[in-house]
Amino acid sequence: MNYLAPFLKIIVCSLFFLFSTTNIQAQGRNQQPTWDARAGVGLLPTFLKDFTSNEVLPVSFELRYRPTQKFSVGFLAGMSISEAHQVHHTGAKRVVRNSFQMYAIRTAIHSAPFDKWEIYGGSTFGYTNSQVTYTESASSIERRQDEPSFFPEAPERGGFLFSAFIGTQYQLHERISLFGELGFGLSIATTGVSVRL
């Protein structure tokens, strides 16, 4: 987790700056409660450090409720499928496949210092689950015969996640916007489209 420390410090500092400027709102914005549907795709998967390749890029869908222009709460669901190739010093090889799911509640504070640009940041509280499967090559199985596998087995992992995120959103149309985010969960960097319902 040490590699995340500088990244989390940047997010915390950015959120502090964001919270201190939330009173700078663009004039003439709609103040009525709204619902947004958002779809995103991950650009930098969380498992990038494990040298994985993506079978299915991290994708997420979020339904967000904004009672005011400054605050929102949303429910997010997402998944990704990644693979990693492992080679033992004996020459044995296997493929590790990780099917990852995440379900989360996200709260955010929004600021609109410019007419069509918005910045926001907040926290994520959710549950994640990893289903890991292994496929060893035929030569690896033949080499070890009745001996235990050269590779350790990892059980399915699930647990709660608490993290922060910061993002920006650009309004293309009255109801359609593009967004980009930095955070931790499904992906370190995410981009996507938001539609106001």
Backbone as JSON Lines, residues from 0, in Angstrom:
{"i":0,"aa":"M","n":[0.82,-1.21,0.0],"ca":[0.0,0.0,0.0],"c":[0.86,1.27,0.0]}
{"i":1,"aa":"N","n":[2.2,1.12,0.2],"ca":[3.04,2.32,0.25],"c":[3.05,3.09,-1.05]}
{"i":2,"aa":"Y","n":[2.88,2.39,-2.17],"ca":[2.9,3.07,-3.46],"c":[1.68,3.97,-3.64]}
{"i":3,"aa":"L","n":[0.65,3.8,-2.82],"ca":[-0.55,4.63,-2.93],"c":[-0.46,5.91,-2.1]}
{"i":4,"aa":"A","n":[0.49,5.97,-1.17],"ca":[0.56,7.11,-0.24],"c":[0.67,8.45,-0.97]}
{"i":5,"aa":"P","n":[1.61,8.62,-1.92],"ca":[1.69,9.93,-2.61],"c":[0.42,10.25,-3.38]}
{"i":6,"aa":"F","n":[-0.15,9.22,-3.99],"ca":[-1.38,9.41,-4.77],"c":[-2.52,9.88,-3.87]}
{"i":7,"aa":"L","n":[-2.68,9.27,-2.7],"ca":[-3.75,9.66,-1.78],"c":[-3.53,11.06,-1.22]}
{"i":8,"aa":"K","n":[-2.27,11.44,-1.01],"ca":[-1.98,12.79,-0.53],"c":[-2.4,13.84,-1.55]}
{"i":9,"aa":"I","n":[-2.16,13.54,-2.83],"ca":[-2.56,14.46,-3.89],"c":[-4.08,14.63,-3.9]}
{"i":10,"aa":"I","n":[-4.81,13.51,-3.76],"ca":[-6.27,13.56,-3.75],"c":[-6.78,14.36,-2.56]}
{"i":11,"aa":"V","n":[-6.19,14.13,-1.38],"ca":[-6.63,14.85,-0.18],"c":[-6.39,16.36,-0.34]}
{"i":12,"aa":"C","n":[-5.22,16.74,-0.85],"ca":[-4.93,18.16,-1.07],"c":[-5.88,18.77,-2.1]}
{"i":13,"aa":"S","n":[-6.16,17.99,-3.15],"ca":[-7.08,18.48,-4.17],"c":[-8.48,18.67,-3.61]}
{"i":14,"aa":"L","n":[-8.9,17.72,-2.78],"ca":[-10.24,17.83,-2.17],"c":[-10.32,19.03,-1.24]}
{"i":15,"aa":"F","n":[-9.24,19.29,-0.5],"ca":[-9.21,20.45,0.38],"c":[-9.39,21.73,-0.43]}
{"i":16,"aa":"F","n":[-8.66,21.82,-1.56],"ca":[-8.8,22.98,-2.43],"c":[-10.22,23.08,-2.98]}
{"i":17,"aa":"L","n":[-10.78,21.93,-3.36],"ca":[-12.13,21.91,-3.93],"c":[-13.15,22.38,-2.91]}
{"i":18,"aa":"F","n":[-13.07,21.87,-1.67],"ca":[-14.03,22.25,-0.65],"c":[-13.94,23.74,-0.33]}
{"i":19,"aa":"S","n":[-12.74,24.31,-0.43],"ca":[-12.57,25.73,-0.1],"c":[-13.11,26.64,-1.19]}
{"i":20,"aa":"T","n":[-13.41,26.08,-2.37],"ca":[-13.91,26.91,-3.47],"c":[-15.33,26.54,-3.9]}
{"i":21,"aa":"T","n":[-16.04,25.76,-3.09],"ca":[-17.37,25.31,-3.5],"c":[-18.39,26.44,-3.56]}
{"i":22,"aa":"N","n":[-18.08,27.56,-2.94],"ca":[-19.02,28.68,-2.99],"c":[-18.93,29.46,-4.3]}
{"i":23,"aa":"I","n":[-17.96,29.11,-5.16],"ca":[-17.81,29.79,-6.46],"c":[-18.64,29.01,-7.48]}
{"i":24,"aa":"Q","n":[-19.87,29.32,-7.6],"ca":[-20.77,28.62,-8.52],"c":[-21.1,29.52,-9.71]}
{"i":25,"aa":"A","n":[-21.22,28.9,-10.87],"ca":[-21.61,29.66,-12.07],"c":[-23.02,30.19,-11.91]}
{"i":26,"aa":"Q","n":[-23.25,31.38,-12.44],"ca":[-24.56,32.01,-12.33],"c":[-25.53,31.36,-13.31]}
{"i":27,"aa":"G","n":[-26.79,31.36,-12.92],"ca":[-27.83,30.89,-13.82],"c":[-27.94,29.38,-13.94]}
{"i":28,"aa":"R","n":[-27.3,28.61,-13.06],"ca":[-27.4,27.16,-13.13],"c":[-28.72,26.69,-12.53]}
{"i":29,"aa":"N","n":[-29.22,25.6,-13.06],"ca":[-30.47,25.03,-12.54],"c":[-30.27,24.54,-11.12]}
{"i":30,"aa":"Q","n":[-31.12,25.0,-10.19],"ca":[-30.99,24.63,-8.79],"c":[-31.96,23.52,-8.39]}
{"i":31,"aa":"Q","n":[-32.72,22.99,-9.32],"ca":[-33.67,21.92,-9.0],"c":[-32.93,20.6,-8.87]}
{"i":32,"aa":"P","n":[-33.45,19.68,-8.02],"ca":[-32.84,18.35,-7.91],"c":[-32.82,17.65,-9.27]}
{"i":33,"aa":"T","n":[-31.75,16.94,-9.54],"ca":[-31.61,16.26,-10.83],"c":[-31.06,14.85,-10.62]}
{"i":34,"aa":"W","n":[-31.25,14.01,-11.66],"ca":[-30.69,12.67,-11.71],"c":[-29.76,12.58,-12.92]}
{"i":35,"aa":"D","n":[-28.59,11.98,-12.73],"ca":[-27.64,11.77,-13.81],"c":[-27.33,10.29,-13.93]}
{"i":36,"aa":"A","n":[-27.29,9.8,-15.16],"ca":[-26.83,8.44,-15.45],"c":[-25.45,8.55,-16.07]}
{"i":37,"aa":"R","n":[-24.48,7.83,-15.52],"ca":[-23.1,7.95,-15.98],"c":[-22.53,6.59,-16.35]}
{"i":38,"aa":"A","n":[-21.79,6.55,-17.44],"ca":[-21.1,5.32,-17.87],"c":[-19.64,5.67,-18.08]}
{"i":39,"aa":"G","n":[-18.74,4.86,-17.5],"ca":[-17.32,5.16,-17.59],"c":[-16.51,3.94,-17.98]}
{"i":40,"aa":"V","n":[-15.32,4.2,-18.5],"ca":[-14.37,3.13,-18.84],"c":[-13.02,3.49,-18.24]}
{"i":41,"aa":"G","n":[-12.37,2.49,-17.64],"ca":[-11.09,2.73,-16.99],"c":[-9.94,2.8,-17.97]}
{"i":42,"aa":"L","n":[-9.07,3.79,-17.8],"ca":[-7.9,3.95,-18.64],"c":[-6.65,3.36,-18.0]}
{"i":43,"aa":"L","n":[-6.58,3.41,-16.67],"ca":[-5.46,2.82,-15.91],"c":[-6.04,1.89,-14.85]}
{"i":44,"aa":"P","n":[-6.14,0.59,-15.15],"ca":[-6.74,-0.35,-14.21],"c":[-5.99,-0.4,-12.88]}
{"i":45,"aa":"T","n":[-6.71,-0.72,-11.82],"ca":[-6.12,-0.82,-10.49],"c":[-5.02,-1.87,-10.45]}
{"i":46,"aa":"F","n":[-5.13,-2.94,-11.26],"ca":[-4.16,-4.04,-11.22],"c":[-3.0,-3.83,-12.19]}
{"i":47,"aa":"L","n":[-2.78,-2.6,-12.61],"ca":[-1.71,-2.3,-13.55],"c":[-0.35,-2.71,-13.02]}
{"i":48,"aa":"K","n":[-0.13,-2.57,-11.72],"ca":[1.16,-2.9,-11.11],"c":[1.48,-4.39,-11.21]}
{"i":49,"aa":"D","n":[0.46,-5.24,-11.43],"ca":[0.67,-6.68,-11.53],"c":[0.98,-7.11,-12.96]}
{"i":50,"aa":"F","n":[1.2,-6.14,-13.85],"ca":[1.52,-6.41,-15.25],"c":[0.46,-7.28,-15.92]}
{"i":51,"aa":"T","n":[-0.78,-6.88,-15.73],"ca":[-1.9,-7.63,-16.28],"c":[-2.28,-7.08,-17.66]}
{"i":52,"aa":"S","n":[-2.97,-7.92,-18.42],"ca":[-3.59,-7.47,-19.66],"c":[-5.1,-7.55,-19.46]}
{"i":53,"aa":"N","n":[-5.83,-6.68,-20.14],"ca":[-7.27,-6.59,-19.91],"c":[-8.03,-7.45,-20.91]}
{"i":54,"aa":"E","n":[-8.8,-8.38,-20.38],"ca":[-9.74,-9.12,-21.22],"c":[-11.0,-8.27,-21.4]}
{"i":55,"aa":"V","n":[-11.42,-7.62,-20.31],"ca":[-12.52,-6.66,-20.33],"c":[-12.05,-5.43,-19.56]}
{"i":56,"aa":"L","n":[-11.99,-4.27,-20.22],"ca":[-11.58,-3.05,-19.54],"c":[-12.52,-2.74,-18.37]}
{"i":57,"aa":"P","n":[-12.02,-2.04,-17.34],"ca":[-12.92,-1.65,-16.25],"c":[-14.06,-0.78,-16.77]}
{"i":58,"aa":"V","n":[-15.28,-1.22,-16.57],"ca":[-16.45,-0.44,-16.97],"c":[-17.32,-0.21,-15.74]}
{"i":59,"aa":"S","n":[-17.95,0.96,-15.69],"ca":[-18.79,1.29,-14.54],"c":[-20.03,2.03,-14.98]}
{"i":60,"aa":"F","n":[-21.08,1.87,-14.2],"ca":[-22.34,2.57,-14.41],"c":[-22.77,3.15,-13.07]}
{"i":61,"aa":"E","n":[-23.18,4.41,-13.11],"ca":[-23.56,5.1,-11.87],"c":[-24.85,5.88,-12.08]}
{"i":62,"aa":"L","n":[-25.73,5.79,-11.1],"ca":[-26.93,6.62,-11.05],"c":[-26.72,7.61,-9.92]}
{"i":63,"aa":"R","n":[-26.71,8.89,-10.28],"ca":[-26.33,9.94,-9.33],"c":[-27.5,10.89,-9.11]}
{"i":64,"aa":"Y","n":[-27.77,11.17,-7.84],"ca":[-28.83,12.12,-7.46],"c":[-28.17,13.38,-6.93]}
{"i":65,"aa":"R","n":[-28.62,14.55,-7.47],"ca":[-28.08,15.83,-7.04],"c":[-29.22,16.69,-6.48]}
{"i":66,"aa":"P","n":[-29.39,16.68,-5.16],"ca":[-30.43,17.53,-4.57],"c":[-30.14,19.01,-4.74]}
{"i":67,"aa":"T","n":[-28.85,19.36,-4.82],"ca":[-28.42,20.73,-5.12],"c":[-27.27,20.64,-6.12]}
{"i":68,"aa":"Q","n":[-26.84,21.77,-6.66],"ca":[-25.72,21.77,-7.6],"c":[-24.39,21.52,-6.9]}
{"i":69,"aa":"K","n":[-24.36,21.67,-5.58],"ca":[-23.1,21.52,-4.86],"c":[-22.87,20.12,-4.29]}
{"i":70,"aa":"F","n":[-23.9,19.3,-4.26],"ca":[-23.77,17.99,-3.61],"c":[-24.45,16.91,-4.43]}
{"i":71,"aa":"S","n":[-23.86,15.7,-4.41],"ca":[-24.48,14.57,-5.09],"c":[-24.19,13.29,-4.32]}
{"i":72,"aa":"V","n":[-25.06,12.32,-4.51],"ca":[-24.85,10.97,-3.98],"c":[-25.25,9.99,-5.08]}
{"i":73,"aa":"G","n":[-24.44,8.96,-5.25],"ca":[-24.71,8.04,-6.34],"c":[-24.43,6.61,-5.96]}
{"i":74,"aa":"F","n":[-25.02,5.68,-6.72],"ca":[-24.75,4.26,-6.57],"c":[-24.03,3.8,-7.83]}
{"i":75,"aa":"L","n":[-22.86,3.17,-7.64],"ca":[-22.02,2.74,-8.76],"c":[-21.85,1.23,-8.74]}
{"i":76,"aa":"A","n":[-21.9,0.62,-9.92],"ca":[-21.59,-0.79,-10.1],"c":[-20.62,-0.92,-11.26]}
{"i":77,"aa":"G","n":[-19.62,-1.77,-11.11],"ca":[-18.64,-1.91,-12.18],"c":[-17.91,-3.24,-12.12]}
{"i":78,"aa":"M","n":[-17.2,-3.54,-13.19],"ca":[-16.46,-4.8,-13.24],"c":[-15.3,-4.69,-14.23]}
{"i":79,"aa":"S","n":[-14.36,-5.63,-14.09],"ca":[-13.26,-5.76,-15.03],"c":[-12.79,-7.21,-15.01]}
{"i":80,"aa":"I","n":[-12.15,-7.63,-16.1],"ca":[-11.55,-8.96,-16.16],"c":[-10.14,-8.78,-16.69]}
{"i":81,"aa":"S","n":[-9.16,-9.27,-15.92],"ca":[-7.76,-9.11,-16.32],"c":[-7.04,-10.45,-16.23]}
{"i":82,"aa":"E","n":[-5.94,-10.54,-16.96],"ca":[-5.12,-11.75,-16.96],"c":[-3.67,-11.4,-16.73]}
{"i":83,"aa":"A","n":[-2.95,-12.31,-16.06],"ca":[-1.51,-12.16,-15.86],"c":[-0.85,-13.51,-16.13]}
{"i":84,"aa":"H","n":[0.3,-13.47,-16.76],"ca":[1.06,-14.69,-17.06],"c":[2.19,-14.8,-16.05]}
{"i":85,"aa":"Q","n":[2.24,-15.94,-15.35],"ca":[3.27,-16.18,-14.34],"c":[4.19,-17.29,-14.81]}
{"i":86,"aa":"V","n":[5.49,-17.09,-14.58],"ca":[6.49,-18.09,-14.95],"c":[7.31,-18.43,-13.71]}
{"i":87,"aa":"H","n":[7.33,-19.7,-13.32],"ca":[8.11,-20.17,-12.17],"c":[9.56,-20.37,-12.6]}
{"i":88,"aa":"H","n":[10.49,-20.32,-11.65],"ca":[11.91,-20.5,-12.01],"c":[12.2,-21.88,-12.57]}
{"i":89,"aa":"T","n":[11.31,-22.83,-12.34],"ca":[11.47,-24.18,-12.89],"c":[11.05,-24.24,-14.36]}
{"i":90,"aa":"G","n":[10.44,-23.15,-14.85],"ca":[9.96,-23.14,-16.23],"c":[8.46,-23.36,-16.33]}
{"i":91,"aa":"A","n":[7.83,-23.68,-15.22],"ca":[6.37,-23.87,-15.22],"c":[5.67,-22.55,-15.5]}
{"i":92,"aa":"K","n":[4.55,-22.62,-16.2],"ca":[3.81,-21.42,-16.56],"c":[2.33,-21.6,-16.23]}
{"i":93,"aa":"R","n":[1.7,-20.48,-15.92],"ca":[0.25,-20.49,-15.75],"c":[-0.33,-19.12,-16.04]}
{"i":94,"aa":"V","n":[-1.62,-19.09,-16.31],"ca":[-2.36,-17.86,-16.55],"c":[-3.3,-17.63,-15.36]}
{"i":95,"aa":"V","n":[-3.25,-16.44,-14.79],"ca":[-4.11,-16.07,-13.67],"c":[-5.17,-15.11,-14.22]}
{"i":96,"aa":"R","n":[-6.43,-15.46,-14.03],"ca":[-7.55,-14.65,-14.53],"c":[-8.32,-14.1,-13.34]}
{"i":97,"aa":"N","n":[-8.49,-12.78,-13.3],"ca":[-9.16,-12.13,-12.17],"c":[-10.42,-11.42,-12.67]}
{"i":98,"aa":"S","n":[-11.57,-11.91,-12.21],"ca":[-12.84,-11.26,-12.49],"c":[-13.2,-10.42,-11.26]}
{"i":99,"aa":"F","n":[-13.19,-9.1,-11.45],"ca":[-13.31,-8.16,-10.33],"c":[-14.62,-7.38,-10.44]}
{"i":100,"aa":"Q","n":[-15.34,-7.31,-9.33],"ca":[-16.59,-6.54,-9.28],"c":[-16.52,-5.53,-8.13]}
{"i":101,"aa":"M","n":[-17.24,-4.43,-8.32],"ca":[-17.29,-3.4,-7.28],"c":[-18.67,-2.77,-7.26]}
{"i":102,"aa":"Y","n":[-19.21,-2.59,-6.05],"ca":[-20.5,-1.93,-5.83],"c":[-20.27,-0.88,-4.75]}
{"i":103,"aa":"A","n":[-20.67,0.36,-5.02],"ca":[-20.29,1.43,-4.1],"c":[-21.32,2.55,-4.05]}
{"i":104,"aa":"I","n":[-21.31,3.24,-2.92],"ca":[-22.04,4.5,-2.75],"c":[-21.0,5.61,-2.77]}
{"i":105,"aa":"R","n":[-21.26,6.64,-3.56],"ca":[-20.3,7.74,-3.7],"c":[-20.99,9.07,-3.39]}
{"i":106,"aa":"T","n":[-20.32,9.87,-2.59],"ca":[-20.81,11.22,-2.31],"c":[-19.77,12.21,-2.83]}
{"i":107,"aa":"A","n":[-20.24,13.36,-3.33],"ca":[-19.32,14.32,-3.93],"c":[-19.78,15.75,-3.68]}
{"i":108,"aa":"I","n":[-18.79,16.65,-3.64],"ca":[-19.01,18.08,-3.58],"c":[-18.62,18.64,-4.94]}
{"i":109,"aa":"H","n":[-19.45,19.53,-5.5],"ca":[-19.24,20.06,-6.85],"c":[-19.0,21.56,-6.81]}
{"i":110,"aa":"S","n":[-18.19,22.02,-7.75],"ca":[-17.95,23.44,-7.93],"c":[-17.89,23.74,-9.42]}
{"i":111,"aa":"A","n":[-18.48,24.85,-9.83],"ca":[-18.51,25.22,-11.25],"c":[-17.93,26.63,-11.42]}
{"i":112,"aa":"P","n":[-16.59,26.75,-11.41],"ca":[-15.97,28.07,-11.54],"c":[-16.09,28.67,-12.94]}
{"i":113,"aa":"F","n":[-16.39,27.81,-13.94],"ca":[-16.56,28.27,-15.32],"c":[-17.92,27.85,-15.83]}
{"i":114,"aa":"D","n":[-18.33,28.42,-16.93],"ca":[-19.69,28.23,-17.44],"c":[-20.0,26.76,-17.71]}
{"i":115,"aa":"K","n":[-19.15,26.06,-18.46],"ca":[-19.44,24.67,-18.83],"c":[-18.55,23.65,-18.15]}
{"i":116,"aa":"W","n":[-17.58,24.12,-17.39],"ca":[-16.66,23.21,-16.69],"c":[-17.08,23.08,-15.23]}
{"i":117,"aa":"E","n":[-16.94,21.89,-14.73],"ca":[-17.24,21.62,-13.33],"c":[-16.13,20.74,-12.77]}
{"i":118,"aa":"I","n":[-15.74,20.99,-11.52],"ca":[-14.83,20.1,-10.83],"c":[-15.55,19.54,-9.61]}
{"i":119,"aa":"Y","n":[-15.19,18.33,-9.25],"ca":[-15.85,17.69,-8.11],"c":[-14.9,16.7,-7.46]}
{"i":120,"aa":"G","n":[-15.22,16.36,-6.25],"ca":[-14.43,15.37,-5.52],"c":[-15.24,14.84,-4.37]}
{"i":121,"aa":"G","n":[-14.87,13.65,-3.91],"ca":[-15.63,13.07,-2.83],"c":[-15.07,11.74,-2.37]}
{"i":122,"aa":"S","n":[-15.93,10.93,-1.79],"ca":[-15.5,9.66,-1.2],"c":[-16.34,8.51,-1.75]}
{"i":123,"aa":"T","n":[-15.74,7.34,-1.72],"ca":[-16.38,6.11,-2.17],"c":[-16.37,5.1,-1.04]}
{"i":124,"aa":"F","n":[-17.53,4.52,-0.76],"ca":[-17.6,3.41,0.2],"c":[-18.3,2.26,-0.5]}
{"i":125,"aa":"G","n":[-17.61,1.13,-0.61],"ca":[-18.21,0.05,-1.37],"c":[-17.69,-1.31,-0.99]}
{"i":126,"aa":"Y","n":[-18.12,-2.29,-1.77],"ca":[-17.71,-3.68,-1.57],"c":[-17.1,-4.18,-2.87]}
{"i":127,"aa":"T","n":[-15.96,-4.87,-2.76],"ca":[-15.31,-5.43,-3.93],"c":[-15.17,-6.93,-3.79]}
{"i":128,"aa":"N","n":[-15.12,-7.61,-4.93],"ca":[-14.96,-9.06,-4.92],"c":[-14.1,-9.48,-6.11]}
{"i":129,"aa":"S","n":[-13.12,-10.33,-5.85],"ca":[-12.26,-10.86,-6.9],"c":[-12.45,-12.37,-6.99]}
{"i":130,"aa":"Q","n":[-12.77,-12.85,-8.18],"ca":[-12.86,-14.28,-8.44],"c":[-11.65,-14.65,-9.29]}
{"i":131,"aa":"V","n":[-10.7,-15.37,-8.69],"ca":[-9.44,-15.69,-9.34],"c":[-9.44,-17.15,-9.78]}
{"i":132,"aa":"T","n":[-9.1,-17.39,-11.06],"ca":[-8.97,-18.75,-11.58],"c":[-7.6,-18.9,-12.22]}
{"i":133,"aa":"Y","n":[-7.13,-20.16,-12.3],"ca":[-5.79,-20.44,-12.8],"c":[-5.86,-21.48,-13.91]}
{"i":134,"aa":"T","n":[-5.0,-21.32,-14.89],"ca":[-4.85,-22.3,-15.96],"c":[-3.37,-22.57,-16.15]}
{"i":135,"aa":"E","n":[-2.94,-23.78,-15.76],"ca":[-1.54,-24.17,-15.94],"c":[-1.36,-24.83,-17.29]}
{"i":136,"aa":"S","n":[-0.18,-24.64,-17.88],"ca":[0.12,-25.28,-19.15],"c":[0.26,-26.79,-18.96]}
{"i":137,"aa":"A","n":[0.03,-27.54,-20.04],"ca":[0.11,-29.0,-19.97],"c":[1.51,-29.45,-19.56]}
{"i":138,"aa":"S","n":[2.54,-28.75,-20.03],"ca":[3.92,-29.12,-19.69],"c":[4.2,-28.92,-18.21]}
{"i":139,"aa":"S","n":[3.56,-27.89,-17.6],"ca":[3.76,-27.65,-16.17],"c":[3.14,-28.76,-15.36]}
{"i":140,"aa":"I","n":[1.95,-29.19,-15.75],"ca":[1.28,-30.27,-15.02],"c":[2.06,-31.57,-15.17]}
{"i":141,"aa":"E","n":[2.57,-31.86,-16.37],"ca":[3.32,-33.08,-16.61],"c":[4.63,-33.08,-15.83]}
{"i":142,"aa":"R","n":[5.27,-31.9,-15.73],"ca":[6.56,-31.81,-15.06],"c":[6.44,-32.13,-13.58]}
{"i":143,"aa":"R","n":[5.4,-31.65,-12.93],"ca":[5.29,-31.85,-11.49],"c":[4.55,-33.12,-11.13]}
{"i":144,"aa":"Q","n":[3.84,-33.73,-12.07],"ca":[3.11,-34.98,-11.87],"c":[2.29,-34.94,-10.59]}
{"i":145,"aa":"D","n":[2.65,-35.72,-9.61],"ca":[1.84,-35.79,-8.38],"c":[2.3,-34.81,-7.3]}
{"i":146,"aa":"E","n":[3.29,-33.99,-7.63],"ca":[3.77,-33.03,-6.64],"c":[2.82,-31.85,-6.55]}
{"i":147,"aa":"P","n":[2.86,-31.12,-5.44],"ca":[2.01,-29.91,-5.33],"c":[2.39,-28.9,-6.41]}
{"i":148,"aa":"S","n":[1.48,-28.01,-6.69],"ca":[1.73,-26.98,-7.7],"c":[2.88,-26.09,-7.27]}
{"i":149,"aa":"F","n":[3.64,-25.6,-8.27],"ca":[4.73,-24.67,-7.99],"c":[4.2,-23.32,-7.53]}
{"i":150,"aa":"F","n":[2.94,-23.04,-7.84],"ca":[2.37,-21.72,-7.59],"c":[1.42,-21.75,-6.4]}
{"i":151,"aa":"P","n":[1.43,-20.7,-5.58],"ca":[0.46,-20.62,-4.48],"c":[-0.93,-20.32,-5.02]}
{"i":152,"aa":"E","n":[-1.92,-20.84,-4.36],"ca":[-3.31,-20.59,-4.75],"c":[-3.86,-19.46,-3.9]}
{"i":153,"aa":"A","n":[-4.57,-18.54,-4.54],"ca":[-5.19,-17.42,-3.82],"c":[-6.7,-17.64,-3.8]}
{"i":154,"aa":"P","n":[-7.31,-17.6,-2.62],"ca":[-8.77,-17.78,-2.56],"c":[-9.49,-16.56,-3.12]}
{"i":155,"aa":"E","n":[-10.78,-16.72,-3.34],"ca":[-11.58,-15.56,-3.73],"c":[-11.51,-14.51,-2.63]}
{"i":156,"aa":"R","n":[-11.37,-13.27,-3.04],"ca":[-11.21,-12.2,-2.07],"c":[-12.33,-11.19,-2.2]}
{"i":157,"aa":"G","n":[-12.86,-10.8,-1.08],"ca":[-13.9,-9.78,-1.05],"c":[-13.72,-8.94,0.18]}
{"i":158,"aa":"G","n":[-14.14,-7.7,0.1],"ca":[-14.01,-6.84,1.27],"c":[-14.51,-5.45,0.99]}
{"i":159,"aa":"F","n":[-14.54,-4.64,2.02],"ca":[-15.03,-3.28,1.9],"c":[-13.89,-2.36,1.48]}
{"i":160,"aa":"L","n":[-14.26,-1.33,0.74],"ca":[-13.31,-0.37,0.22],"c":[-13.75,1.04,0.58]}
{"i":161,"aa":"F","n":[-12.82,1.84,1.06],"ca":[-13.09,3.26,1.3],"c":[-11.98,4.04,0.61]}
{"i":162,"aa":"S","n":[-12.34,4.94,-0.3],"ca":[-11.34,5.7,-1.03],"c":[-11.89,7.06,-1.42]}
{"i":163,"aa":"A","n":[-11.06,7.86,-2.06],"ca":[-11.43,9.21,-2.48],"c":[-11.25,9.33,-4.0]}
{"i":164,"aa":"F","n":[-11.88,10.33,-4.58],"ca":[-11.74,10.59,-6.0],"c":[-11.88,12.09,-6.27]}
{"i":165,"aa":"I","n":[-11.35,12.5,-7.41],"ca":[-11.5,13.87,-7.87],"c":[-11.7,13.82,-9.37]}
{"i":166,"aa":"G","n":[-12.53,14.73,-9.89],"ca":[-12.82,14.68,-11.31],"c":[-13.23,16.03,-11.87]}
{"i":167,"aa":"T","n":[-13.38,16.05,-13.18],"ca":[-13.86,17.24,-13.88],"c":[-14.88,16.81,-14.92]}
{"i":168,"aa":"Q","n":[-15.79,17.72,-15.24],"ca":[-16.86,17.41,-16.17],"c":[-17.09,18.6,-17.09]}
{"i":169,"aa":"Y","n":[-17.26,18.33,-18.38],"ca":[-17.49,19.38,-19.37],"c":[-18.85,19.17,-20.03]}
{"i":170,"aa":"Q","n":[-19.67,20.19,-20.04],"ca":[-21.03,20.11,-20.58],"c":[-21.01,20.31,-22.1]}
{"i":171,"aa":"L","n":[-21.35,19.25,-22.83],"ca":[-21.43,19.33,-24.28],"c":[-22.77,19.87,-24.75]}
{"i":172,"aa":"H","n":[-23.8,19.49,-24.0],"ca":[-25.18,19.83,-24.35],"c":[-25.91,20.07,-23.05]}
{"i":173,"aa":"E","n":[-27.13,20.53,-23.12],"ca":[-27.9,20.8,-21.9],"c":[-27.97,19.58,-21.0]}
{"i":174,"aa":"R","n":[-28.03,18.38,-21.59],"ca":[-28.17,17.16,-20.8],"c":[-26.99,16.2,-20.9]}
{"i":175,"aa":"I","n":[-26.02,16.48,-21.73],"ca":[-24.92,15.53,-21.97],"c":[-23.59,16.18,-21.6]}
{"i":176,"aa":"S","n":[-22.77,15.44,-20.83],"ca":[-21.45,15.92,-20.42],"c":[-20.43,14.8,-20.54]}
{"i":177,"aa":"L","n":[-19.18,15.19,-20.69],"ca":[-18.05,14.25,-20.65],"c":[-17.33,14.45,-19.32]}
{"i":178,"aa":"F","n":[-16.82,13.37,-18.74],"ca":[-16.12,13.5,-17.46],"c":[-14.83,12.68,-17.46]}
{"i":179,"aa":"G","n":[-13.92,13.07,-16.56],"ca":[-12.69,12.34,-16.3],"c":[-12.44,12.35,-14.81]}
{"i":180,"aa":"E","n":[-11.95,11.22,-14.28],"ca":[-11.75,11.09,-12.83],"c":[-10.43,10.41,-12.51]}
{"i":181,"aa":"L","n":[-9.88,10.76,-11.35],"ca":[-8.78,10.05,-10.73],"c":[-9.26,9.53,-9.39]}
{"i":182,"aa":"G","n":[-8.96,8.28,-9.1],"ca":[-9.39,7.69,-7.84],"c":[-8.83,6.3,-7.7]}
{"i":183,"aa":"F","n":[-9.38,5.54,-6.76],"ca":[-8.93,4.17,-6.54],"c":[-10.15,3.27,-6.36]}
{"i":184,"aa":"G","n":[-10.15,2.17,-7.05],"ca":[-11.27,1.23,-7.0],"c":[-11.22,0.34,-8.21]}
{"i":185,"aa":"L","n":[-12.09,0.58,-9.19],"ca":[-12.05,-0.15,-10.44],"c":[-10.84,0.25,-11.27]}
{"i":186,"aa":"S","n":[-10.55,1.54,-11.3],"ca":[-9.48,2.07,-12.13],"c":[-8.89,3.31,-11.49]}
{"i":187,"aa":"I","n":[-7.62,3.58,-11.77],"ca":[-6.99,4.78,-11.24],"c":[-7.44,6.01,-12.02]}
{"i":188,"aa":"A","n":[-7.65,5.84,-13.33],"ca":[-8.14,6.93,-14.18],"c":[-9.33,6.42,-14.99]}
{"i":189,"aa":"T","n":[-10.39,7.22,-15.02],"ca":[-11.64,6.84,-15.71],"c":[-12.16,8.0,-16.52]}
{"i":190,"aa":"T","n":[-12.72,7.7,-17.67],"ca":[-13.39,8.71,-18.48],"c":[-14.73,8.16,-18.94]}
{"i":191,"aa":"G","n":[-15.67,9.06,-19.26],"ca":[-16.97,8.57,-19.66],"c":[-17.92,9.7,-19.99]}
{"i":192,"aa":"V","n":[-19.2,9.33,-20.09],"ca":[-20.26,10.26,-20.47],"c":[-21.33,10.27,-19.39]}
{"i":193,"aa":"S","n":[-21.9,11.44,-19.15],"ca":[-22.98,11.63,-18.18],"c":[-24.2,12.19,-18.88]}
{"i":194,"aa":"V","n":[-25.36,11.63,-18.59],"ca":[-26.61,12.09,-19.2],"c":[-27.56,12.5,-18.09]}
{"i":195,"aa":"R","n":[-28.07,13.72,-18.15],"ca":[-29.05,14.19,-17.18],"c":[-30.42,13.67,-17.56]}
{"i":196,"aa":"L","n":[-31.07,13.01,-16.61],"ca":[-32.36,12.38,-16.87],"c":[-33.51,13.36,-16.66]}
